[in-house]
């Protein structure tokens, strides 16, 4: 695949999988704290966490979350029914 912007430094990683722990807003905050520390990334604000609770399809019930980084951000999507998550970290570091 051709790099559309070779002059812009950026990296991204997609992490997906099933989980076994009970997930709530505190667990999501701990996840963001752990991954940013482990990857040596700096945040500039607290995570924003949404739990739309019954406004969409039952199959999509869960959490949408984002933590802003000095050099970009991390998005997290959690499906509580199938206990599945998808996280995308994007950084210009």
N, CA, C and O atoms as a GROMACS GRO file, in nm:
protein
  372
    1UNK      N    1   0.083  -0.117   0.000
    1UNK     CA    2   0.000   0.000   0.000
    1UNK      C    3   0.089   0.125   0.000
    1UNK      O    4   0.187   0.132   0.074
    2UNK      N    5   0.055   0.220  -0.081
    2UNK     CA    6   0.130   0.344  -0.092
    2UNK      C    7   0.103   0.434   0.027
    2UNK      O    8  -0.012   0.448   0.071
    3UNK      N    9   0.208   0.497   0.080
    3UNK     CA   10   0.195   0.592   0.190
    3UNK      C   11   0.149   0.726   0.132
    3UNK      O   12   0.222   0.789   0.055
    4UNK      N   13   0.030   0.769   0.168
    4UNK     CA   14  -0.026   0.892   0.113
    4UNK      C   15   0.040   1.018   0.167
    4UNK      O   16   0.035   1.123   0.103
    5UNK      N   17   0.102   1.010   0.284
    5UNK     CA   18   0.165   1.127   0.346
    5UNK      C   19   0.297   1.086   0.411
    5UNK      O   20   0.306   1.081   0.534
    6UNK      N   21   0.400   1.058   0.331
    6UNK     CA   22   0.526   1.011   0.387
    6UNK      C   23   0.596   1.114   0.477
    6UNK      O   24   0.682   1.077   0.556
    7UNK      N   25   0.559   1.240   0.466
    7UNK     CA   26   0.621   1.345   0.548
    7UNK      C   27   0.557   1.356   0.687
    7UNK      O   28   0.609   1.428   0.772
    8UNK      N   29   0.447   1.286   0.711
    8UNK     CA   30   0.380   1.289   0.842
    8UNK      C   31   0.413   1.161   0.917
    8UNK      O   32   0.379   1.051   0.874
    9UNK      N   33   0.481   1.177   1.031
    9UNK     CA   34   0.518   1.062   1.113
    9UNK      C   35   0.395   1.018   1.192
    9UNK      O   36   0.334   1.100   1.262
   10UNK      N   37   0.360   0.891   1.182
   10UNK     CA   38   0.246   0.840   1.256
   10UNK      C   39   0.255   0.689   1.271
   10UNK      O   40   0.313   0.620   1.187
   11UNK      N   41   0.198   0.642   1.378
   11UNK     CA   42   0.193   0.498   1.404
   11UNK      C   43   0.054   0.465   1.458
   11UNK      O   44  -0.008   0.547   1.525
   12UNK      N   45   0.007   0.346   1.428
   12UNK     CA   46  -0.121   0.304   1.482
   12UNK      C   47  -0.118   0.155   1.509
   12UNK      O   48  -0.046   0.079   1.445
   13UNK      N   49  -0.199   0.116   1.607
   13UNK     CA   50  -0.210  -0.026   1.640
   13UNK      C   51  -0.357  -0.054   1.672
   13UNK      O   52  -0.424   0.024   1.739
   14UNK      N   53  -0.403  -0.167   1.624
   14UNK     CA   54  -0.539  -0.214   1.652
   14UNK      C   55  -0.527  -0.335   1.743
   14UNK      O   56  -0.457  -0.431   1.711
   15UNK      N   57  -0.596  -0.329   1.856
   15UNK     CA   58  -0.596  -0.440   1.952
   15UNK      C   59  -0.741  -0.486   1.965
   15UNK      O   60  -0.828  -0.407   2.001
   16UNK      N   61  -0.767  -0.614   1.937
   16UNK     CA   62  -0.902  -0.668   1.951
   16UNK      C   63  -0.898  -0.801   2.023
   16UNK      O   64  -0.801  -0.876   2.013
   17UNK      N   65  -1.003  -0.829   2.096
   17UNK     CA   66  -1.010  -0.958   2.162
   17UNK      C   67  -1.128  -0.970   2.256
   17UNK      O   68  -1.202  -0.874   2.278
   18UNK      N   69  -1.142  -1.088   2.310
   18UNK     CA   70  -1.246  -1.115   2.408
   18UNK      C   71  -1.188  -1.093   2.548
   18UNK      O   72  -1.068  -1.112   2.568
   19UNK      N   73  -1.270  -1.054   2.641
   19UNK     CA   74  -1.223  -1.029   2.777
   19UNK      C   75  -1.305  -1.110   2.877
   19UNK      O   76  -1.415  -1.156   2.846
   20UNK      N   77  -1.249  -1.128   2.996
   20UNK     CA   78  -1.316  -1.209   3.099
   20UNK      C   79  -1.349  -1.131   3.226
   20UNK      O   80  -1.425  -1.181   3.310
   21UNK      N   81  -1.296  -1.012   3.242
   21UNK     CA   82  -1.322  -0.933   3.364
   21UNK      C   83  -1.452  -0.855   3.349
   21UNK      O   84  -1.500  -0.832   3.238
   22UNK      N   85  -1.509  -0.815   3.461
   22UNK     CA   86  -1.626  -0.726   3.458
   22UNK      C   87  -1.577  -0.586   3.421
   22UNK      O   88  -1.485  -0.533   3.484
   23UNK      N   89  -1.637  -0.526   3.320
   23UNK     CA   90  -1.592  -0.394   3.273
   23UNK      C   91  -1.691  -0.287   3.318
   23UNK      O   92  -1.812  -0.300   3.300
   24UNK      N   93  -1.635  -0.181   3.376
   24UNK     CA   94  -1.711  -0.062   3.410
   24UNK      C   95  -1.622   0.059   3.380
   24UNK      O   96  -1.511   0.043   3.329
   25UNK      N   97  -1.668   0.177   3.412
   25UNK     CA   98  -1.591   0.297   3.380
   25UNK      C   99  -1.455   0.299   3.450
   25UNK      O  100  -1.357   0.346   3.391
   26UNK      N  101  -1.446   0.250   3.572
   26UNK     CA  102  -1.318   0.248   3.644
   26UNK      C  103  -1.219   0.155   3.576
   26UNK      O  104  -1.100   0.187   3.566
   27UNK      N  105  -1.264   0.041   3.530
   27UNK     CA  106  -1.176  -0.054   3.459
   27UNK      C  107  -1.124   0.011   3.331
   27UNK      O  108  -1.007  -0.008   3.295
   28UNK      N  109  -1.208   0.086   3.262
   28UNK     CA  110  -1.165   0.154   3.140
   28UNK      C  111  -1.060   0.260   3.173
   28UNK      O  112  -0.962   0.274   3.100
   29UNK      N  113  -1.079   0.336   3.280
   29UNK     CA  114  -0.977   0.435   3.322
   29UNK      C  115  -0.844   0.366   3.353
   29UNK      O  116  -0.738   0.415   3.315
   30UNK      N  117  -0.851   0.253   3.423
   30UNK     CA  118  -0.730   0.177   3.455
   30UNK      C  119  -0.662   0.125   3.329
   30UNK      O  120  -0.539   0.125   3.320
   31UNK      N  121  -0.740   0.080   3.232
   31UNK     CA  122  -0.685   0.034   3.104
   31UNK      C  123  -0.607   0.146   3.037
   31UNK      O  124  -0.493   0.127   2.994
   32UNK      N  125  -0.669   0.264   3.028
   32UNK     CA  126  -0.601   0.378   2.965
   32UNK      C  127  -0.474   0.416   3.042
   32UNK      O  128  -0.372   0.445   2.980
   33UNK      N  129  -0.480   0.416   3.174
   33UNK     CA  130  -0.361   0.449   3.255
   33UNK      C  131  -0.250   0.348   3.230
   33UNK      O  132  -0.133   0.386   3.216
   34UNK      N  133  -0.285   0.221   3.224
   34UNK     CA  134  -0.184   0.116   3.203
   34UNK      C  135  -0.123   0.124   3.063
   34UNK      O  136  -0.001   0.122   3.049
   35UNK      N  137  -0.206   0.134   2.961
   35UNK     CA  138  -0.152   0.131   2.824
   35UNK      C  139  -0.070   0.256   2.794
   35UNK      O  140   0.031   0.248   2.725
   36UNK      N  141  -0.112   0.373   2.844
   36UNK     CA  142  -0.034   0.494   2.817
   36UNK      C  143   0.100   0.490   2.890
   36UNK      O  144   0.201   0.536   2.836
   37UNK      N  145   0.101   0.437   3.011
   37UNK     CA  146   0.227   0.424   3.085
   37UNK      C  147   0.318   0.323   3.016
   37UNK      O  148   0.437   0.349   2.996
   38UNK      N  149   0.263   0.209   2.980
   38UNK     CA  150   0.341   0.101   2.918
   38UNK      C  151   0.403   0.144   2.784
   38UNK      O  152   0.515   0.105   2.752
   39UNK      N  153   0.329   0.224   2.707
   39UNK     CA  154   0.377   0.269   2.577
   39UNK      C  155   0.446   0.404   2.584
   39UNK      O  156   0.484   0.460   2.481
   40UNK      N  157   0.463   0.458   2.706
   40UNK     CA  158   0.529   0.587   2.727
   40UNK      C  159   0.461   0.699   2.647
   40UNK      O  160   0.527   0.777   2.578
   41UNK      N  161   0.327   0.706   2.657
   41UNK     CA  162   0.248   0.808   2.590
   41UNK      C  163   0.196   0.905   2.695
   41UNK      O  164   0.164   0.865   2.807
   42UNK      N  165   0.185   1.032   2.658
   42UNK     CA  166   0.141   1.136   2.752
   42UNK      C  167  -0.001   1.182   2.720
   42UNK      O  168  -0.031   1.217   2.606
   43UNK      N  169  -0.086   1.181   2.821
   43UNK     CA  170  -0.222   1.232   2.804
   43UNK      C  171  -0.225   1.379   2.841
   43UNK      O  172  -0.139   1.427   2.914
   44UNK      N  173  -0.325   1.451   2.790
   44UNK     CA  174  -0.340   1.591   2.831
   44UNK      C  175  -0.477   1.619   2.892
   44UNK      O  176  -0.509   1.733   2.924
   45UNK      N  177  -0.556   1.515   2.908
   45UNK     CA  178  -0.684   1.529   2.977
   45UNK      C  179  -0.730   1.390   3.020
   45UNK      O  180  -0.668   1.290   2.987
   46UNK      N  181  -0.838   1.386   3.093
   46UNK     CA  182  -0.891   1.258   3.141
   46UNK      C  183  -0.968   1.187   3.030
   46UNK      O  184  -1.012   1.251   2.935
   47UNK      N  185  -0.982   1.055   3.041
   47UNK     CA  186  -1.061   0.982   2.941
   47UNK      C  187  -1.208   1.027   2.942
   47UNK      O  188  -1.263   1.064   3.045
   48UNK      N  189  -1.267   1.022   2.825
   48UNK     CA  190  -1.410   1.046   2.809
   48UNK      C  191  -1.473   0.911   2.783
   48UNK      O  192  -1.431   0.838   2.693
   49UNK      N  193  -1.574   0.875   2.863
   49UNK     CA  194  -1.635   0.742   2.853
   49UNK      C  195  -1.786   0.757   2.838
   49UNK      O  196  -1.851   0.826   2.916
   50UNK      N  197  -1.839   0.692   2.736
   50UNK     CA  198  -1.983   0.694   2.711
   50UNK      C  199  -2.039   0.554   2.726
   50UNK      O  200  -1.976   0.456   2.685
   51UNK      N  201  -2.156   0.544   2.784
   51UNK     CA  202  -2.230   0.418   2.793
   51UNK      C  203  -2.374   0.451   2.755
   51UNK      O  204  -2.454   0.484   2.842
   52UNK      N  205  -2.407   0.443   2.625
   52UNK     CA  206  -2.537   0.489   2.579
   52UNK      C  207  -2.658   0.419   2.640
   52UNK      O  208  -2.769   0.472   2.634
   53UNK      N  209  -2.640   0.302   2.699
   53UNK     CA  210  -2.744   0.233   2.773
   53UNK      C  211  -2.883   0.228   2.713
   53UNK      O  212  -2.969   0.308   2.748
   54UNK      N  213  -2.904   0.135   2.622
   54UNK     CA  214  -3.037   0.112   2.568
   54UNK      C  215  -3.081   0.201   2.454
   54UNK      O  216  -3.195   0.190   2.409
   55UNK      N  217  -2.994   0.287   2.405
   55UNK     CA  218  -3.033   0.376   2.296
   55UNK      C  219  -3.012   0.315   2.158
   55UNK      O  220  -3.065   0.366   2.059
   56UNK      N  221  -2.937   0.208   2.151
   56UNK     CA  222  -2.912   0.143   2.022
   56UNK      C  223  -2.954  -0.003   2.027
   56UNK      O  224  -3.037  -0.042   2.109
   57UNK      N  225  -2.894  -0.081   1.940
   57UNK     CA  226  -2.923  -0.225   1.937
   57UNK      C  227  -2.863  -0.292   2.060
   57UNK      O  228  -2.753  -0.258   2.103
   58UNK      N  229  -2.935  -0.389   2.115
   58UNK     CA  230  -2.885  -0.464   2.231
   58UNK      C  231  -2.750  -0.529   2.201
   58UNK      O  232  -2.664  -0.535   2.289
   59UNK      N  233  -2.730  -0.576   2.078
   59UNK     CA  234  -2.606  -0.643   2.040
   59UNK      C  235  -2.485  -0.549   2.048
   59UNK      O  236  -2.372  -0.596   2.060
   60UNK      N  237  -2.509  -0.419   2.041
   60UNK     CA  238  -2.400  -0.321   2.043
   60UNK      C  239  -2.384  -0.252   2.179
   60UNK      O  240  -2.309  -0.156   2.191
   61UNK      N  241  -2.454  -0.301   2.279
   61UNK     CA  242  -2.450  -0.242   2.413
   61UNK      C  243  -2.308  -0.247   2.470
   61UNK      O  244  -2.238  -0.347   2.455
   62UNK      N  245  -2.265  -0.139   2.535
   62UNK     CA  246  -2.132  -0.137   2.596
   62UNK      C  247  -2.082   0.003   2.620
   62UNK      O  248  -2.157   0.091   2.663
   63UNK      N  249  -1.954   0.024   2.592
   63UNK     CA  250  -1.888   0.152   2.618
   63UNK      C  251  -1.814   0.200   2.494
   63UNK      O  252  -1.760   0.120   2.417
   64UNK      N  253  -1.811   0.330   2.477
   64UNK     CA  254  -1.725   0.397   2.379
   64UNK      C  255  -1.639   0.492   2.461
   64UNK      O  256  -1.691   0.567   2.543
   65UNK      N  257  -1.508   0.489   2.440
   65UNK     CA  258  -1.421   0.572   2.524
   65UNK      C  259  -1.304   0.626   2.442
   65UNK      O  260  -1.265   0.569   2.340
   66UNK      N  261  -1.248   0.738   2.489
   66UNK     CA  262  -1.136   0.802   2.420
   66UNK      C  263  -1.050   0.872   2.524
   66UNK      O  264  -1.101   0.934   2.617
   67UNK      N  265  -0.919   0.860   2.507
   67UNK     CA  266  -0.827   0.939   2.589
   67UNK      C  267  -0.737   1.018   2.494
   67UNK      O  268  -0.674   0.960   2.405
   68UNK      N  269  -0.730   1.151   2.512
   68UNK     CA  270  -0.646   1.232   2.425
   68UNK      C  271  -0.499   1.224   2.466
   68UNK      O  272  -0.465   1.229   2.584
   69UNK      N  273  -0.414   1.211   2.368
   69UNK     CA  274  -0.270   1.208   2.390
   69UNK      C  275  -0.207   1.336   2.338
   69UNK      O  276  -0.263   1.402   2.250
   70UNK      N  277  -0.093   1.372   2.393
   70UNK     CA  278  -0.019   1.487   2.344
   70UNK      C  279   0.003   1.472   2.194
   70UNK      O  280  -0.005   1.570   2.119
   71UNK      N  281   0.030   1.352   2.150
   71UNK     CA  282   0.059   1.326   2.010
   71UNK      C  283  -0.052   1.250   1.938
   71UNK      O  284  -0.025   1.189   1.834
   72UNK      N  285  -0.174   1.249   1.988
   72UNK     CA  286  -0.292   1.193   1.922
   72UNK      C  287  -0.391   1.134   2.019
   72UNK      O  288  -0.436   1.206   2.109
   73UNK      N  289  -0.430   1.004   2.009
   73UNK     CA  290  -0.531   0.952   2.100
   73UNK      C  291  -0.552   0.803   2.091
   73UNK      O  292  -0.501   0.736   2.000
   74UNK      N  293  -0.628   0.751   2.188
   74UNK     CA  294  -0.663   0.609   2.190
   74UNK      C  295  -0.814   0.599   2.203
   74UNK      O  296  -0.874   0.660   2.293
   75UNK      N  297  -0.876   0.523   2.114
   75UNK     CA  298  -1.020   0.497   2.120
   75UNK      C  299  -1.042   0.353   2.163
   75UNK      O  300  -0.966   0.264   2.125
   76UNK      N  301  -1.145   0.331   2.243
   76UNK     CA  302  -1.178   0.198   2.292
   76UNK      C  303  -1.327   0.175   2.276
   76UNK      O  304  -1.408   0.260   2.311
   77UNK      N  305  -1.362   0.059   2.223
   77UNK     CA  306  -1.501   0.020   2.204
   77UNK      C  307  -1.520  -0.115   2.273
   77UNK      O  308  -1.446  -0.209   2.247
   78UNK      N  309  -1.619  -0.123   2.362
   78UNK     CA  310  -1.642  -0.244   2.442
   78UNK      C  311  -1.786  -0.292   2.420
   78UNK      O  312  -1.881  -0.217   2.442
   79UNK      N  313  -1.800  -0.416   2.377
   79UNK     CA  314  -1.931  -0.480   2.363
   79UNK      C  315  -1.950  -0.568   2.486
   79UNK      O  316  -1.877  -0.666   2.504
   80UNK      N  317  -2.046  -0.535   2.571
   80UNK     CA  318  -2.062  -0.609   2.696
   80UNK      C  319  -2.132  -0.743   2.678
   80UNK      O  320  -2.108  -0.835   2.756
   81UNK      N  321  -2.218  -0.757   2.577
   81UNK     CA  322  -2.286  -0.885   2.554
   81UNK      C  323  -2.188  -0.996   2.518
   81UNK      O  324  -2.175  -1.094   2.593
   82UNK      N  325  -2.118  -0.983   2.405
   82UNK     CA  326  -2.022  -1.086   2.366
   82UNK      C  327  -1.887  -1.075   2.438
   82UNK      O  328  -1.799  -1.158   2.417
   83UNK      N  329  -1.872  -0.972   2.523
   83UNK     CA  330  -1.748  -0.950   2.599
   83UNK      C  331  -1.628  -0.936   2.503
   83UNK      O  332  -1.527  -1.005   2.516
   84UNK      N  333  -1.644  -0.844   2.408
   84UNK     CA  334  -1.544  -0.819   2.304
   84UNK      C  335  -1.502  -0.673   2.311
   84UNK      O  336  -1.583  -0.586   2.345
   85UNK      N  337  -1.375  -0.646   2.279
   85UNK     CA  338  -1.328  -0.508   2.276
   85UNK      C  339  -1.243  -0.483   2.153
   85UNK      O  340  -1.182  -0.574   2.096
   86UNK      N  341  -1.239  -0.357   2.114
   86UNK     CA  342  -1.156  -0.312   2.003
   86UNK      C  343  -1.095  -0.178   2.044
   86UNK      O  344  -1.167  -0.085   2.078
   87UNK      N  345  -0.963  -0.169   2.040
   87UNK     CA  346  -0.892  -0.046   2.076
   87UNK      C  347  -0.802  -0.004   1.961
   87UNK      O  348  -0.735  -0.087   1.900
   88UNK      N  349  -0.801   0.125   1.933
   88UNK     CA  350  -0.715   0.180   1.829
   88UNK      C  351  -0.630   0.290   1.892
   88UNK      O  352  -0.683   0.388   1.943
   89UNK      N  353  -0.500   0.272   1.889
   89UNK     CA  354  -0.408   0.374   1.937
   89UNK      C  355  -0.343   0.439   1.815
   89UNK      O  356  -0.292   0.370   1.727
   90UNK      N  357  -0.346   0.570   1.811
   90UNK     CA  358  -0.288   0.645   1.700
   90UNK      C  359  -0.196   0.748   1.760
   90UNK      O  360  -0.235   0.824   1.849
   91UNK      N  361  -0.072   0.753   1.712
   91UNK     CA  362   0.022   0.850   1.766
   91UNK      C  363   0.112   0.904   1.656
   91UNK      O  364   0.145   0.834   1.560
   92UNK      N  365   0.151   1.028   1.671
   92UNK     CA  366   0.246   1.092   1.580
   92UNK      C  367   0.385   1.094   1.643
   92UNK      O  368   0.474   1.163   1.595
   93UNK      N  369   0.402   1.018   1.749
   93UNK     CA  370   0.528   1.012   1.824
   93UNK      C  371   0.633   0.936   1.745
   93UNK      O  372   0.746   0.921   1.791
   0.00000   0.00000   0.00000
